[in-house]
Amino acid sequence: MNVSLIVAMDKNRVIGKENDIPWRIPKDWEYVKNTTKGHPIILGRKNLESIGRALPERRNIILTRDKDFSFNGCEIVHSIENAFELCKNEEEIFIFGGEQIYNMFLPYVEKMYITKIHHEFEGDIFFPEVNFDEWNEVSVEKGIMDEKNPYNYYFHVYERKLN
């Protein structure tokens, strides 16, 4: 099982504000959909509630401390170990946020798919600081800026360096 994460963030590592995403970039959502389709995603309860529904064409695994939590179309776990156990036969899983989930899983992540938005947004939810000396950038692609995607953004893929 390969553990990957996927995230979009601004120049200051902002990933959210008041439990929402402070930008709209449909091409990034398309990238996320195509990258994670057919693979489990692991996300926190708050992130799920901000999305409002289970994402189709992939397993939605929700990590929460709330033992009574349930959500249609989702599998609920209460620990990292439970999440990994559910996914032990999967080829690749995606850590899908938010901030606490990224922090918890980052030590296990082998590959990061990061959309970097070249803009500064106000926010209160941040991606963790990453020492990029421990990662190899294996690809970068410029996103198309237009009236529907009004910011400069780049799709980066990083793989953890082997020790």
Secondary structure by P-SEA (a helix, b strand, c coil): cbbbbbbccccccccccccccccccaaaaaaaaaaaccbbbbbcaaaaaaaccccccbbbbbbccccccccccbbbbccaaaaaaaaccccbbbbcccaaaaaaccccccccccccccccccccccccccccccccccccccccccccccbbbbbbbbbbbcc
